[in-house]
Amino acid sequence: MGRLAGIIQKCRYSGLIHIQKRYFQMHSVQGPTAEEVEGVRKDLFGKLCRENVRSILQNPIPSVNNPVVRAKRSQMFSEEKENQYKELGRIQKIDVEYVGVPENVNLMMNKGISTPYDCAKHMSDVHVQRSVVAEVNGQLWDMHRPLEETCKLRLFHMKMKAEDPFNVNKVFWRSCSFMLGAVLESALHEHIYVELHSFPPANVRSGSFVYDVDLKIKDWKPNTDEMRVFSLEMRKLAQKNLPFERLEVNVDLALEMFEDNQYKKKQIPEIAAGSTTGKTVCLYRVGDFVDISRGPLMSTTGLLGRCTITALHPLRELSNISDTLYRVQGVALPAGFLLNYFAYGLIEQRGKLLNSARIPGTLQPHKQISAKHNQNQKAVLIEEETKQKQAVSA
């Protein structure tokens, strides 16, 4: 019985089979016979294992793999952050005028060192825990970005009744895409080198947050359990409550950090050309994951609440970049927001449709592609919903 349990558990963990029907009946108290166990072993680890699993797992882990690359980028990020701190020289004081609840406050902070997050610590734990993004002299500002001059400071959170939530929602959606990139790079086996491509500008109306990624796997159709793993990894990342660290670096350093990513290397010169200096790139770090984003991003990963990775769309027929390029999509609610099962289910269903954001390497307008693709997707979703209703009624 123990041998059988080990086989089934390994299959569940590997995602090789659905946790559904078994191929034998377990009526005996002593469990299945040796012949039945051997039959299950051959069925589960036959052709599928030889052609797909063993070819990957029995080969040595490549020298360029995601754990090694993440560690290298994180170390370079830390070194550059320390070098920039040393260049500050003598500490100068600046006046920060906080405007907001419960009352306006004047603070004396350190130029180039103190952040809006540090200012929040001087007021209350509530300000620290719920603040998503700051506004400094009318400009949206990361909570962990050092203040550069005397300024007027405001702190925004998700439940502000007197403010338009548009900007805060965009920051939240953009941060979810960033976290999805971190999950995609770490969730798969080390033998599979995942190359992140990019995530489009945040658009809440699109119905989902997105990351386009090259998974190096052709025609992968993950089952429900495998998609649930991605959602679980997002929740684990949220529970760690890690800060989003921001750092502006020179274009040469950025190219060195992302030399192992063919897509980022092409994007970095264009991104640097569009910066205020014309030669810098804005990076963010969560844990040991480093990526490019114009920002701003939210304060910590702990501000993410309920989350579901809803779909993984192959872009092989829609893009000319790679045969293994996928669009991964998800939906989420901020921490502290409650929604009933039915309403959240509607959000999940919409999040399964192909997001209308620009697809990398497309040969026709993305809206036309999305419309054609989503017609087929809606038919599939309706069919799945009908099957579920029939199963419940039965």
C-alpha positions as CSV (number, residue, x, y, z in Angstrom):
1,M,0.0,0.0,0.0
2,G,2.9,2.3,0.8
3,R,4.4,1.8,-2.7
4,L,1.1,2.7,-4.3
5,A,0.7,5.8,-2.2
6,G,4.2,6.9,-3.2
7,I,3.4,6.5,-6.9
8,I,0.2,8.4,-6.7
9,Q,1.8,11.2,-4.6
10,K,4.6,11.5,-7.1
11,C,2.1,11.8,-9.9
12,R,0.1,14.5,-8.1
13,Y,3.2,16.5,-7.3
14,S,4.5,16.2,-10.9
15,G,1.2,17.1,-12.4
16,L,1.4,14.1,-14.7
17,I,-2.2,12.9,-14.0
18,H,-5.4,14.4,-12.8
19,I,-6.6,13.4,-9.3
20,Q,-9.7,11.7,-10.7
21,K,-10.4,8.1,-11.6
22,R,-8.2,5.2,-10.7
23,Y,-7.6,2.1,-12.8
24,F,-8.4,-0.5,-10.1
25,Q,-10.9,-1.0,-7.3
26,M,-9.4,-1.1,-3.8
27,H,-11.9,-3.4,-2.1
28,S,-9.3,-5.5,-0.2
29,V,-8.2,-4.5,3.2
30,Q,-4.7,-5.5,2.3
31,G,-4.7,-3.2,-0.7
32,P,-3.9,-4.0,-4.4
33,T,-1.8,-6.9,-5.5
34,A,1.8,-6.6,-6.8
35,E,0.5,-7.1,-10.3
36,E,-2.0,-4.2,-9.9
37,V,0.8,-1.9,-8.6
38,E,3.1,-2.9,-11.5
39,G,0.2,-2.2,-13.9
40,V,-0.3,1.3,-12.5
41,R,3.4,1.9,-12.6
42,K,3.7,1.0,-16.3
43,D,0.6,3.0,-17.1
44,L,1.8,6.2,-15.4
45,F,5.5,6.0,-16.1
46,G,5.5,4.5,-19.6
47,K,5.5,6.5,-22.7
48,L,4.8,9.8,-21.0
49,C,7.7,9.5,-18.7
50,R,10.2,8.2,-21.3
51,E,9.4,10.9,-23.8
52,N,8.7,14.0,-21.7
53,V,9.8,13.7,-18.1
54,R,13.0,11.6,-18.2
55,S,14.4,13.5,-21.1
56,I,14.3,16.6,-19.0
57,L,15.0,15.4,-15.4
58,Q,17.8,13.0,-16.2
59,N,19.9,15.5,-18.0
60,P,22.2,17.6,-15.9
61,I,20.9,21.0,-14.8
62,P,22.1,23.6,-17.3
63,S,24.7,26.1,-16.1
64,V,22.4,28.9,-17.0
65,N,19.3,28.3,-14.9
66,N,16.8,30.5,-13.1
67,P,18.1,30.0,-9.5
68,V,21.7,31.0,-10.6
69,V,20.5,33.9,-12.7
70,R,18.2,35.2,-9.9
71,A,21.1,35.0,-7.4
72,K,23.4,36.9,-9.7
73,R,21.0,39.7,-10.4
74,S,20.0,40.1,-6.8
75,Q,23.7,40.3,-5.7
76,M,24.4,42.9,-8.4
77,F,21.3,44.8,-7.3
78,S,22.6,44.8,-3.6
79,E,26.1,45.9,-4.6
80,E,24.8,48.8,-6.8
81,K,22.4,49.9,-4.0
82,E,25.3,50.0,-1.5
83,N,27.5,51.9,-4.0
84,Q,24.8,54.5,-4.5
85,Y,24.4,54.9,-0.8
86,K,28.1,55.5,-0.3
87,E,28.0,58.2,-2.9
88,L,25.6,60.3,-0.9
89,G,28.3,61.8,1.2
90,R,27.2,64.1,4.0
91,I,23.6,63.6,5.1
92,Q,21.3,66.6,4.5
93,K,18.0,67.3,6.2
94,I,14.8,68.1,4.3
95,D,11.3,69.2,5.4
96,V,8.5,66.8,4.6
97,E,4.9,68.1,5.0
98,Y,2.5,65.3,5.4
99,V,-1.1,66.1,4.3
100,G,-3.8,63.6,5.3
101,V,-5.5,61.8,8.1
102,P,-5.6,62.0,11.0
103,E,-3.9,65.4,10.8
104,N,-1.2,67.3,8.8
105,V,2.3,66.7,10.2
106,N,5.7,68.3,9.5
107,L,8.6,65.9,9.5
108,M,12.4,66.3,9.4
109,M,13.9,63.6,7.2
110,N,17.2,62.6,5.6
111,K,17.7,63.6,1.9
112,G,18.3,60.6,-0.4
113,I,17.8,58.1,2.5
114,S,14.4,58.5,4.0
115,T,11.4,57.2,2.1
116,P,7.6,57.7,2.4
117,Y,7.6,54.3,4.2
118,D,9.9,55.8,6.8
119,C,7.6,58.8,7.1
120,A,4.6,56.5,7.7
121,K,6.5,54.8,10.6
122,H,6.6,58.2,12.3
123,M,2.8,58.4,12.3
124,S,1.1,55.0,13.0
125,D,1.2,51.3,12.2
126,V,-2.0,51.8,10.2
127,H,-0.2,54.1,7.8
128,V,2.6,51.6,7.4
129,Q,0.3,48.6,6.8
130,R,-2.3,50.0,4.4
131,S,-0.4,52.6,2.3
132,V,0.0,51.4,-1.3
133,V,1.8,54.3,-2.9
134,A,2.7,57.9,-2.1
135,E,2.3,61.2,-3.8
136,V,5.3,63.5,-3.6
137,N,4.8,67.1,-4.9
138,G,1.9,65.8,-7.0
139,Q,3.9,62.9,-8.5
140,L,3.2,59.2,-7.7
141,W,6.1,57.9,-5.7
142,D,7.1,54.4,-4.5
143,M,6.8,53.9,-0.8
144,H,10.4,52.7,-0.6
145,R,11.9,55.3,-3.0
146,P,14.2,57.8,-1.2
147,L,12.9,61.4,-1.0
148,E,15.1,63.8,-3.0
149,E,14.0,67.3,-1.8
150,T,11.7,69.2,0.5
151,C,8.2,68.1,-0.4
152,K,4.5,67.7,0.3
153,L,3.6,64.1,1.0
154,R,0.4,62.2,0.7
155,L,-0.2,58.5,1.3
156,F,-2.8,56.5,-0.8
157,H,-4.5,53.3,0.2
158,M,-7.1,51.1,-1.4
159,K,-10.1,52.3,0.6
160,M,-9.9,56.0,0.2
161,K,-13.4,57.3,-0.3
162,A,-12.6,60.9,-1.2
163,E,-10.0,60.0,-3.9
164,D,-10.3,58.5,-7.4
165,P,-9.0,54.9,-7.1
166,F,-7.7,54.9,-10.7
167,N,-4.0,55.4,-10.0
168,V,-4.0,53.1,-7.0
169,N,-5.7,50.4,-9.0
170,K,-3.1,50.7,-11.7
171,V,-0.3,50.4,-9.2
172,F,-1.9,47.3,-7.7
173,W,-2.5,45.7,-11.1
174,R,1.1,46.5,-12.2
175,S,2.5,45.0,-9.0
176,C,0.5,41.8,-9.6
177,S,2.1,41.4,-13.0
178,F,5.5,41.9,-11.4
179,M,4.7,39.2,-8.8
180,L,3.5,36.9,-11.5
181,G,6.9,37.2,-13.2
182,A,8.6,36.2,-9.9
183,V,6.3,33.1,-9.6
184,L,6.8,32.0,-13.2
185,E,10.6,32.2,-12.9
186,S,10.7,30.1,-9.7
187,A,7.7,27.7,-9.9
188,L,9.1,25.4,-12.7
189,H,11.9,22.8,-12.5
190,E,15.5,24.0,-12.7
191,H,15.9,22.1,-15.9
192,I,13.5,24.5,-17.7
193,Y,15.1,27.9,-18.2
194,V,12.2,30.4,-18.2
195,E,12.8,33.7,-20.0
196,L,10.4,36.5,-19.1
197,H,9.5,38.7,-22.0
198,S,7.5,41.6,-20.6
199,F,4.2,42.7,-19.1
200,P,2.0,45.3,-20.8
201,P,0.9,48.6,-19.1
202,A,-1.6,48.0,-16.4
203,N,-5.2,48.2,-17.6
204,V,-7.8,47.2,-15.0
205,R,-10.6,47.3,-17.6
206,S,-8.9,44.5,-19.5
207,G,-10.1,42.1,-16.9
208,S,-6.7,40.5,-15.9
209,F,-3.1,41.2,-15.1
210,V,-0.6,39.7,-17.6
211,Y,2.9,38.5,-18.1
212,D,4.2,37.2,-21.4
213,V,6.9,34.5,-20.9
214,D,8.9,32.0,-22.9
215,L,8.6,28.7,-21.1
216,K,10.6,26.6,-23.5
217,I,7.8,24.1,-23.6
218,K,5.8,23.6,-26.8
219,D,2.0,23.2,-26.7
220,W,1.8,23.0,-22.9
221,K,-1.8,22.8,-21.6
222,P,-1.6,22.8,-17.8
223,N,-4.4,21.1,-15.9
224,T,-6.4,22.6,-13.1
225,D,-4.1,21.4,-10.4
226,E,-1.0,22.9,-12.2
227,M,-2.8,26.3,-12.6
228,R,-3.7,26.1,-8.9
229,V,0.0,25.8,-8.1
230,F,0.7,29.2,-9.7
231,S,-2.1,30.7,-7.7
232,L,-0.8,29.1,-4.5
233,E,2.7,30.5,-5.2
234,M,1.2,34.0,-5.5
235,R,-0.4,33.7,-2.1
236,K,2.9,32.4,-0.6
237,L,4.7,35.4,-2.0
238,A,2.0,37.7,-0.5
239,Q,2.3,36.1,2.9
240,K,6.0,36.8,3.0
241,N,5.1,40.6,2.9
242,L,8.3,41.5,1.0
243,P,9.0,45.1,0.0
244,F,9.2,46.3,-3.6
245,E,12.7,47.8,-3.7
246,R,13.4,50.4,-6.4
247,L,16.7,51.2,-8.0
248,E,17.8,53.3,-11.0
249,V,20.9,51.9,-12.7
250,N,23.0,52.8,-15.7
251,V,22.1,51.1,-19.0
252,D,25.4,49.2,-19.1
253,L,24.8,47.7,-15.7
254,A,21.3,46.7,-16.7
255,L,22.6,45.0,-19.8
256,E,25.1,43.0,-17.7
257,M,22.4,42.0,-15.2
258,F,20.1,40.7,-17.9
259,E,22.7,39.3,-20.3
260,D,21.1,35.9,-19.9
261,N,17.7,37.1,-21.1
262,Q,17.5,37.6,-24.9
263,Y,14.3,39.6,-24.7
264,K,15.3,42.0,-21.9
265,K,18.6,42.7,-23.7
266,K,16.7,44.1,-26.7
267,Q,14.3,46.1,-24.6
268,I,16.8,47.8,-22.3
269,P,18.3,50.3,-24.8
270,E,14.8,51.5,-25.8
271,I,13.8,51.8,-22.2
272,A,16.9,53.8,-21.3
273,A,16.4,56.1,-24.3
274,G,12.9,57.0,-22.9
275,S,14.1,57.8,-19.4
276,T,14.6,61.4,-18.1
277,T,18.4,61.1,-18.4
278,G,18.4,59.0,-21.5
279,K,20.8,56.4,-20.1
280,T,19.2,54.8,-17.0
281,V,16.8,51.9,-16.3
282,C,14.5,51.5,-13.4
283,L,14.7,48.1,-11.6
284,Y,12.7,46.6,-8.8
285,R,13.4,43.7,-6.5
286,V,11.1,41.4,-4.5
287,G,13.1,38.9,-2.5
288,D,15.8,37.7,-4.9
289,F,13.7,38.4,-8.0
290,V,14.8,41.5,-10.1
291,D,12.9,42.8,-13.1
292,I,12.4,46.0,-15.1
293,S,9.5,48.3,-14.6
294,R,8.8,52.0,-14.9
295,G,6.7,51.8,-11.7
296,P,5.6,52.8,-9.3
297,L,4.7,49.6,-7.6
298,M,2.9,49.0,-4.3
299,S,4.6,49.0,-0.9
300,T,4.8,45.2,-0.1
301,T,3.6,41.9,-1.5
302,G,1.3,41.6,1.6
303,L,-1.1,44.0,0.0
304,L,-2.2,41.2,-2.3
305,G,-5.3,39.4,-1.2
306,R,-7.3,36.8,-3.0
307,C,-5.6,35.8,-6.3
308,T,-6.2,33.3,-9.1
309,I,-4.0,32.6,-12.1
310,T,-6.8,32.0,-14.6
311,A,-5.2,31.2,-18.0
312,L,-2.1,30.3,-19.9
313,H,-2.6,31.2,-23.6
314,P,0.0,29.9,-26.2
315,L,1.0,32.8,-28.5
316,R,2.7,30.6,-31.1
317,E,0.0,31.4,-33.8
318,L,-0.3,35.0,-32.7
319,S,3.3,36.1,-32.4
320,N,6.4,35.7,-34.6
321,I,8.8,35.8,-31.6
322,S,8.9,32.2,-30.3
323,D,7.0,28.9,-30.6
324,T,7.1,28.6,-26.8
325,L,5.8,32.1,-25.9
326,Y,2.8,32.2,-23.6
327,R,0.5,34.8,-22.1
328,V,-0.2,34.1,-18.5
329,Q,-3.1,35.9,-16.9
330,G,-4.6,36.3,-13.4
331,V,-7.1,38.2,-11.3
332,A,-6.8,39.4,-7.8
333,L,-8.3,41.5,-5.0
334,P,-6.4,43.7,-2.6
335,A,-5.9,42.5,1.0
336,G,-8.9,43.2,3.1
337,F,-11.4,43.1,0.3
338,L,-14.1,40.5,0.5
339,L,-16.3,39.2,-2.4
340,N,-18.8,36.4,-2.5
341,Y,-18.0,33.2,-4.4
342,F,-20.4,33.8,-7.3
343,A,-19.1,37.4,-8.0
344,Y,-15.5,36.3,-7.8
345,G,-16.3,33.4,-10.1
346,L,-17.5,35.9,-12.7
347,I,-14.2,37.8,-12.4
348,E,-12.3,34.5,-12.9
349,Q,-14.3,33.6,-16.0
350,R,-13.6,36.9,-17.6
351,G,-9.9,36.6,-16.6
352,K,-9.7,33.4,-18.7
353,L,-10.3,35.3,-21.9
354,L,-7.3,36.4,-23.9
355,N,-6.2,39.8,-22.6
356,S,-6.5,42.5,-25.3
357,A,-3.1,44.1,-24.4
358,R,-0.5,44.3,-27.2
359,I,1.0,40.9,-28.0
360,P,4.7,40.9,-28.7
361,G,5.6,40.4,-32.3
362,T,2.1,40.5,-33.6
363,L,1.4,40.9,-37.3
364,Q,-2.1,42.4,-36.9
365,P,-3.8,44.7,-34.4
366,H,-4.1,43.1,-31.0
367,K,-7.8,43.9,-30.7
368,Q,-8.6,41.9,-33.8
369,I,-6.5,39.0,-32.6
370,S,-8.2,39.1,-29.1
371,A,-11.7,39.2,-30.6
372,K,-11.1,36.2,-32.9
373,H,-9.4,34.2,-30.0
374,N,-12.0,35.1,-27.4
375,Q,-14.9,33.9,-29.6
376,N,-13.5,30.4,-29.4
377,Q,-12.6,30.8,-25.7
378,K,-16.2,31.9,-24.8
379,A,-17.6,28.8,-26.5
380,V,-15.2,26.6,-24.5
381,L,-16.1,28.3,-21.2
382,I,-19.8,27.9,-21.9
383,E,-19.3,24.2,-22.6
384,E,-17.3,23.8,-19.4
385,E,-20.0,25.6,-17.4
386,T,-22.7,23.3,-18.9
387,K,-20.7,20.2,-18.0
388,Q,-20.3,21.4,-14.4
389,K,-24.0,22.1,-14.0
390,Q,-24.8,18.6,-15.4
391,A,-22.3,17.1,-13.0
392,V,-23.9,18.9,-10.0
393,S,-27.5,17.9,-11.0
394,A,-26.4,14.3,-11.5
